[in-house]
Amino acid sequence: MQFRHHRYATHYPLDLGCPKGRQWVIVTNIHRFGARIEDTQNLEVGDLVKFPLEFDQIDARVLWIASSHAGIRFERPLIDTQVDAMRQMQRATQPLPPRQRGTRPFPMSLARRSGTFVMQ
């Protein structure tokens, strides 16, 4: 049985730099050495892509493609803090729930005390 690195399940959009132009993909899992992406178009096995990180980008190579999914391997492994930041991207890109009719946000004075600032 071949060893596989632990993969962290994610689901967030990412603007990937590809040989045939930029394209939006969905990152479905991430680990130190690579990622799985969905909604891939115009990618071929062996393509070199630019995978954006929080304050940088890393080169990655497309290893496999199956239907609209692809596996990419980073040219250099991510450090733990980079993997953690990519795992947190899912929370940052989730849409906020709509305000329910008839509810009012916190009064500004209460919001300041609670550490939450609400825009009206």
Backbone as CSV, one residue per row, in Angstrom:
resi,resn,N_x,N_y,N_z,CA_x,CA_y,CA_z,C_x,C_y,C_z
1,MET,0.844,-1.184,0.000,0.000,0.000,0.000,0.886,1.244,0.000
2,GLN,0.614,2.174,-0.871,1.413,3.382,-1.003,0.995,4.429,0.028
3,PHE,1.979,5.107,0.624,1.715,6.143,1.617,1.142,7.378,0.943
4,ARG,0.091,7.944,1.549,-0.501,9.204,1.078,-0.471,10.214,2.209
5,HIS,-0.070,11.422,1.901,-0.065,12.491,2.894,-1.499,12.862,3.260
6,HIS,-1.676,13.323,4.503,-3.009,13.705,4.958,-3.532,14.878,4.133
7,ARG,-4.738,14.738,3.664,-5.388,15.792,2.892,-6.471,16.438,3.740
8,TYR,-6.571,17.761,3.629,-7.585,18.513,4.357,-8.685,18.900,3.376
9,ALA,-9.904,18.515,3.686,-11.044,18.836,2.823,-11.305,20.336,2.865
10,THR,-11.494,20.925,1.698,-11.795,22.350,1.570,-12.833,22.513,0.474
11,HIS,-13.282,23.710,0.275,-14.174,24.012,-0.853,-14.233,25.521,-1.007
12,TYR,-13.328,26.077,-1.811,-13.321,27.521,-2.039,-12.779,27.825,-3.428
13,PRO,-13.191,28.955,-4.003,-12.719,29.332,-5.342,-11.305,29.892,-5.289
14,LEU,-10.581,29.701,-6.389,-9.206,30.186,-6.491,-8.929,30.591,-7.932
15,ASP,-8.280,31.721,-8.123,-7.903,32.211,-9.451,-6.545,31.621,-9.802
16,LEU,-6.539,30.585,-10.629,-5.334,29.822,-10.964,-4.697,30.366,-12.239
17,GLY,-3.392,30.574,-12.215,-2.670,30.995,-13.412,-2.307,29.785,-14.248
18,CYS,-2.832,29.710,-15.474,-2.644,28.542,-16.341,-1.919,28.953,-17.619
19,PRO,-1.337,27.987,-18.341,-0.641,28.318,-19.590,-1.535,29.005,-20.630
20,LYS,-2.831,28.673,-20.621,-3.754,29.254,-21.609,-4.577,30.389,-21.019
21,GLY,-4.088,31.011,-19.949,-4.802,32.120,-19.325,-5.292,31.754,-17.935
22,ARG,-5.744,32.752,-17.220,-6.225,32.532,-15.849,-7.595,31.859,-15.876
23,GLN,-7.863,31.057,-14.847,-9.181,30.456,-14.731,-9.523,30.225,-13.256
24,TRP,-10.810,30.307,-12.972,-11.306,30.057,-11.620,-11.543,28.572,-11.453
25,VAL,-11.019,28.024,-10.362,-11.219,26.621,-10.020,-11.723,26.546,-8.579
26,ILE,-12.151,25.377,-8.164,-12.549,25.118,-6.785,-11.511,24.181,-6.181
27,VAL,-10.910,24.585,-5.062,-9.956,23.726,-4.350,-10.776,22.826,-3.431
28,THR,-10.679,21.503,-3.631,-11.482,20.574,-2.831,-10.672,19.876,-1.749
29,ASN,-9.351,19.841,-1.878,-8.515,19.404,-0.760,-7.109,19.941,-0.935
30,ILE,-6.410,20.024,0.173,-5.065,20.616,0.175,-4.189,19.812,1.125
31,HIS,-2.908,19.719,0.796,-1.920,19.138,1.702,-0.578,19.773,1.384
32,ARG,0.461,19.406,2.117,1.763,20.074,1.962,2.325,19.970,0.551
33,PHE,2.018,18.900,-0.153,2.672,18.639,-1.436,1.790,18.878,-2.655
34,GLY,0.509,19.208,-2.441,-0.346,19.423,-3.591,-1.778,19.697,-3.215
35,ALA,-2.646,19.633,-4.222,-4.066,19.926,-4.018,-4.880,19.235,-5.099
36,ARG,-6.172,19.104,-4.811,-7.120,18.630,-5.816,-8.022,19.799,-6.161
37,ILE,-8.244,20.009,-7.452,-9.067,21.125,-7.905,-10.187,20.606,-8.802
38,GLU,-11.284,21.370,-8.847,-12.437,21.047,-9.693,-12.695,22.189,-10.664
39,ASP,-13.581,21.922,-11.607,-13.968,22.890,-12.638,-12.774,23.281,-13.497
40,THR,-11.949,22.307,-13.799,-10.763,22.572,-14.618,-11.137,22.543,-16.092
41,GLN,-10.619,23.499,-16.818,-10.822,23.561,-18.260,-9.495,23.952,-18.876
42,ASN,-9.229,23.451,-20.041,-8.019,23.809,-20.790,-6.729,23.456,-20.047
43,LEU,-6.766,22.470,-19.158,-5.549,22.001,-18.498,-5.154,20.653,-19.085
44,GLU,-3.858,20.415,-19.143,-3.351,19.132,-19.620,-2.347,18.613,-18.613
45,VAL,-2.206,17.297,-18.562,-1.220,16.694,-17.676,0.157,17.239,-18.051
46,GLY,0.899,17.679,-17.036,2.231,18.236,-17.261,2.271,19.756,-17.286
47,ASP,1.106,20.410,-17.383,1.062,21.879,-17.387,1.612,22.437,-16.082
48,LEU,2.324,23.538,-16.187,2.811,24.266,-15.017,1.815,25.391,-14.735
49,VAL,1.287,25.442,-13.494,0.309,26.456,-13.120,0.834,27.264,-11.946
50,LYS,0.273,28.454,-11.773,0.620,29.331,-10.653,-0.503,29.254,-9.629
51,PHE,-0.193,28.730,-8.441,-1.169,28.551,-7.372,-0.972,29.672,-6.364
52,PRO,-1.929,30.613,-6.266,-1.738,31.744,-5.353,-1.865,31.325,-3.891
53,LEU,-0.969,31.861,-3.080,-1.010,31.686,-1.635,-1.406,33.014,-1.011
54,GLU,-1.379,33.095,0.290,-1.827,34.314,0.966,-1.049,35.548,0.509
55,PHE,0.278,35.501,0.537,1.092,36.655,0.134,2.100,36.289,-0.943
56,ASP,1.891,35.196,-1.622,2.878,34.680,-2.564,2.144,33.803,-3.571
57,GLN,2.871,33.152,-4.409,2.318,32.120,-5.275,3.357,31.026,-5.411
58,ILE,2.910,29.841,-5.742,3.814,28.711,-5.871,3.537,28.021,-7.200
59,ASP,4.593,27.556,-7.851,4.430,26.796,-9.082,3.959,25.393,-8.725
60,ALA,3.081,24.856,-9.559,2.570,23.507,-9.365,2.430,22.839,-10.730
61,ARG,2.535,21.533,-10.745,2.444,20.766,-11.987,1.183,19.900,-11.947
62,VAL,0.443,19.865,-13.048,-0.752,19.028,-13.152,-0.287,17.577,-13.318
63,LEU,-0.675,16.708,-12.352,-0.271,15.298,-12.391,-1.307,14.405,-13.057
64,TRP,-2.572,14.697,-12.817,-3.632,13.872,-13.395,-4.879,14.713,-13.629
65,ILE,-5.693,14.249,-14.566,-6.980,14.879,-14.862,-8.002,13.765,-15.048
66,ALA,-9.148,13.914,-14.395,-10.255,12.964,-14.548,-11.543,13.782,-14.584
67,SER,-12.195,13.789,-15.728,-13.412,14.568,-15.898,-13.095,16.043,-15.636
68,SER,-13.752,16.661,-14.661,-13.478,18.079,-14.385,-12.605,18.251,-13.145
69,HIS,-11.969,17.174,-12.680,-11.080,17.218,-11.519,-9.634,17.087,-11.977
70,ALA,-8.731,17.651,-11.172,-7.305,17.508,-11.473,-6.519,17.491,-10.170
71,GLY,-5.396,16.822,-10.212,-4.480,16.805,-9.078,-3.229,17.569,-9.454
72,ILE,-2.792,18.461,-8.570,-1.576,19.224,-8.833,-0.575,18.968,-7.709
73,ARG,0.700,19.015,-8.068,1.780,18.822,-7.098,2.617,20.097,-7.083
74,PHE,2.816,20.646,-5.874,3.603,21.862,-5.727,5.069,21.578,-6.021
75,GLU,5.750,22.545,-6.613,7.175,22.394,-6.922,8.024,22.336,-5.649
76,ARG,7.545,22.978,-4.595,8.196,22.869,-3.279,7.090,22.688,-2.247
77,PRO,7.341,21.903,-1.209,6.289,21.666,-0.214,5.910,22.944,0.526
78,LEU,4.627,23.039,0.889,4.170,24.152,1.717,4.610,23.917,3.156
79,ILE,4.823,25.005,3.881,5.087,24.869,5.306,3.741,24.799,6.031
80,ASP,3.757,24.352,7.275,2.500,24.133,8.007,1.626,25.382,8.079
81,THR,2.250,26.548,8.268,1.438,27.771,8.369,0.746,28.092,7.042
82,GLN,1.376,27.763,5.924,0.740,27.982,4.623,-0.449,27.035,4.435
83,VAL,-0.284,25.777,4.842,-1.388,24.818,4.748,-2.543,25.289,5.633
84,ASP,-2.235,25.727,6.848,-3.276,26.228,7.745,-4.009,27.422,7.146
85,ALA,-3.261,28.337,6.520,-3.891,29.511,5.897,-4.817,29.080,4.756
86,MET,-4.404,28.096,3.972,-5.243,27.625,2.873,-6.485,26.920,3.409
87,ARG,-6.369,26.225,4.529,-7.530,25.576,5.140,-8.524,26.625,5.637
88,GLN,-8.028,27.765,6.105,-8.889,28.827,6.614,-9.597,29.581,5.490
89,MET,-9.102,29.482,4.272,-9.712,30.188,3.137,-11.173,29.806,2.974
90,GLN,-11.515,28.563,3.288,-12.893,28.113,3.135,-13.824,28.974,3.975
91,ARG,-13.440,29.247,5.214,-14.287,30.070,6.074,-14.358,31.504,5.562
92,ALA,-13.260,32.005,5.045,-13.209,33.400,4.605,-14.033,33.638,3.347
93,THR,-14.246,32.606,2.535,-14.951,32.808,1.276,-16.416,32.413,1.344
94,GLN,-16.897,31.938,2.491,-18.307,31.583,2.623,-19.157,32.852,2.655
95,PRO,-20.258,32.869,1.941,-21.120,34.059,1.982,-21.764,34.204,3.358
96,LEU,-22.003,35.423,3.750,-22.676,35.667,5.012,-24.152,35.327,4.869
97,PRO,-24.773,34.785,5.916,-26.203,34.469,5.808,-27.023,35.747,5.684
98,PRO,-28.119,35.707,4.930,-28.945,36.919,4.785,-29.628,37.252,6.107
99,ARG,-29.829,38.541,6.333,-30.529,38.977,7.548,-31.994,38.597,7.444
100,GLN,-32.522,38.069,8.518,-33.925,37.685,8.498,-34.808,38.917,8.614
101,ARG,-35.918,38.871,7.964,-36.863,39.991,7.990,-37.337,40.253,9.425
102,GLY,-37.339,41.502,9.803,-37.818,41.883,11.113,-36.765,41.857,12.199
103,THR,-35.561,41.372,11.911,-34.515,41.380,12.931,-33.690,42.636,12.773
104,ARG,-33.138,43.108,13.840,-32.311,44.308,13.799,-30.928,43.944,14.288
105,PRO,-29.905,44.527,13.722,-28.559,44.269,14.220,-28.378,44.887,15.603
106,PHE,-27.306,44.477,16.271,-26.979,45.052,17.575,-26.931,46.566,17.481
107,PRO,-27.338,47.265,18.547,-27.069,48.703,18.590,-25.560,48.905,18.570
108,MET,-25.085,49.992,17.966,-23.650,50.216,17.813,-22.918,50.190,19.152
109,SER,-23.538,50.733,20.217,-22.860,50.737,21.516,-22.631,49.316,22.014
110,LEU,-23.606,48.424,21.830,-23.461,47.035,22.247,-22.449,46.319,21.351
111,ALA,-22.473,46.638,20.057,-21.530,46.008,19.131,-20.101,46.367,19.500
112,ARG,-19.842,47.600,19.896,-18.491,47.993,20.282,-18.032,47.217,21.508
113,ARG,-18.924,47.059,22.480,-18.547,46.337,23.698,-18.305,44.859,23.420
114,SER,-19.028,44.274,22.485,-18.871,42.847,22.206,-17.710,42.572,21.255
115,GLY,-17.115,43.617,20.685,-16.014,43.434,19.733,-16.477,43.200,18.320
116,THR,-17.773,43.233,18.063,-18.332,43.036,16.742,-18.851,44.364,16.213
117,PHE,-18.422,44.742,15.032,-18.896,45.994,14.446,-19.864,45.654,13.320
118,VAL,-21.019,46.244,13.384,-22.087,45.953,12.440,-22.323,47.177,11.570
119,MET,-22.288,46.974,10.275,-22.590,48.061,9.340,-24.085,48.031,9.065
120,GLN,-24.732,49.198,9.091,-26.163,49.252,8.810,-26.400,49.853,7.462
